[in-house]
Amino acid sequence: MALNPFSSGTRLRDMIRAIRACKTAAEERAVVRRECAAIRAAISGDGQDLRHRNMAKLMFIHMLGYPTHFGQMECLKLIAAAGYPEKRIGYLGLMLLLDERQEVLMLVTNSLKQDLNHSNQFIVGLALCALGNICSAEMARDLAPEVERLMRSRDANTKKKAALCSVRIVRKVPDLAENFMGLAVSLLKEKHHGVLISAVQLCTELCKASKDALGYLRKNCIEGLVRILRDVSNSSYAPEYDVAGISDPFLHIRVLKLMRMLGQGDADCSDYMNDILAQVATKTESNKNAGNAILYECVETIMGIEATSGLRVLAINILGRFLSNRDNNIRYVALNILMRAITVDAQAVQRHRVTILECVKDADASIRKRALELVYLLVNDTNVKPLTKELVDYLQVADPDFKEDLTAKICSIAEKFSQEKLWYLDQMFKVLSLAGNHVKDDVWHALIVVISNASELQGYSVRSLYTALQAYSEQGSLLRVAVWCIGEYGEMLVNNVGMLEAEAPITVTESDAVDAVELGLNRYSPDVTTRSMCLVALLKLSSRFPSMSERIKQIVAQNKENMVLELQQRSIEFGSIIQRHQSIRSSLLERMPVLDEATYLVKRASATQATIPAYKPAAVTPGGLKLPNGVAKPAVAPLVDLLDLSSDDAPATSAASATTAPSDFLQDLLGIGGTNLSTAGAPSSASTDILMDLLSMGSSLSQNGLPSPAQGKKKKPVSAAPQVGSLVPEPMDLLGSLSSSASISGTKSTIAAPQAVDLLDGLSPSTSVSGLEDTRPSITAFQSATLKITFDIRKQPGKPQETIIHATFTNLTSSNYTDFVFQAAVPKFIQLRLDPASGNIVPANGKGSVTQGFSVTNNQHGQKPLAMRIRMSYKVNGEDRLEQGQVSNFPPGV
């Protein structure tokens, strides 16, 4: 009777053929589904004859990734069967379908114990294999005595499998290590290579598991290991264990690893094995991979034990031969070991410096990078100049992808080992010329600091940079340093001041110096930093070269309508300095004072040590999110549970109010903080005022005075003329003055507009100081057994509705508060704006505090008092905490 092709009686090869014939994944799933259904039916029908065939098919289905948990009990039934074929399939399924975490594995312990005592050595071998693969800690404790007994068996295969099974037992239960120490040492006296390599692996695992076992093996097995290594090295050709003419390289390597563990930190063991290691290192052939593997492990062992200096030199020489090998893998591992060996014997590694430098120029990127790191470790005071010259010469032809690492190492070497500033400057100028676009910012910043401190080399530096700029103008970092030096020391460039003996004079006119800066200004149009430096250099050259002032003014004026606000502002202000402030220009544009090199180095080192995650989402700080431009973006957080101030109050603003006008945000963006864009009692003209700011760099006039200058610099409030209606301001020149009048919408008359502040000449005569900020008494806004909050209150003159509050949070407990967040809610007639907090960790025991500023505007000042609800969330030892309260004890008039 023909069998159904998809019944439980289908042979394994037929099922595999049917699965491979499938065109799509859906067809394959259908075949597997039908076969699994047939196997389930056979299992429920208790088909004894086809059980081993079904298990074989289930293992194949499992390897395809389909669930086969329903066949786990069939494995146990096959293991419990009497015949060897059934047990073989059962144990294979057990190892494949189950692991040590399965609870059903407990049911097989008894079957394993019976099979470990079986008279058939092949069944014993099956049980040992299964136990060595899926043994759990409980099974290890139960069956360890049986494994110990089998390690004394006469059969070599059984000993080998028992030793490997004991490795698993020791890993799972290290406490059982002492039971196997004596047996492991006795197995080292065997002649069978399989038993020996298993015994060596067991000894290695015992050394890892127990210090007592390590001490025992140092005393009892070191002699046996030396004998094994000598016998294997001197043994004649044996086809069974020979690999490429070398007898049993696997046993070689296992023994060398164990010797390294035993000899590490033990002088007696190391001394005993020195001779055999020297013999292996000299007799092993290096023209085959098997021989190179033994030599590599031998070098690792020599470097790991307390070897003699002569033996270490021999090992490093072997690594030197590895560096000349054609195989990239061998060269790579040699470089890795040499990086560790340099701490042991740097002089021996130095002998292979030429070969290592050749590896820096290798075609393989990983070898180049590793060799460069090794060269960096090889540099010292005696060889710094030749090594740096080799690296700089290679920089010119290096791959673009490798130039960044190479320039970083060269710059680091020059900074670390330079004994004279002239040599350091020469190397840095070469690096900037050849790979200036790959130099990091902190490197050329440090170079400028060094130049400013080397007064005797400033003329040489500016001439060298100018010459390099003529040939390598496309290198961005070179251009920045050159432009800075030309702006500072332009007269030295033109007059050949500070000539060195070996330096050839060059002819540079004032026009040539300006041309060099103008070239950088035009070439690097997308780079705001470079163009800003060029504008500053041109401004300084206008003072150094008075005859070029008119031309420089025209160059600077080209950026007055630039879309980049930074360049537009610099152009306008610098043009005003050149045209209108000639009397103070020379003193204003004096040479930069000498930069403090020590302070810069300390600051740079602290910045380098700061650990910043490479990729981490921006954390939410109390008060908002930090944006790249430094503006705190309000973060809207629902605080419904806090909004219970009064019955007629609508939901209030959160910690960073979403009701803040867009004009306020743009004011911050433009650096005009704390200025209202509309007059009191008049309709807001925010859009008009913002447009005027963008077009003229000016600022709209508030009711109480002129706005603060850009970048948030504090100025005393200046009284303004009375307002009649909405005022549209004229463009403001920060370095000049305003026009005498301004148009007022809605009226026929005109009034005089307030004069602007001239930053260079002081306040104009028509402006006057109105007063200072009004400071109110501090209050304790909240205090519990764990936390204290203090409010320092200030009022702005002429703004009774606005209150500025500085909150201080103090921890009264003995544990630090982490992830501290302060939130506040106010009624609808109050506007609240929180600034970012100074931190999110409140130190314990009041040894520090976190501060946070915020401002509130009471639109019903004098009618309703100021009140707010506050909530503080933080963590103590990873546990979330929450505290909240109401603040209503503000001083009168707030």
Disulfide bonds with the S-S distance in Angstrom:
none
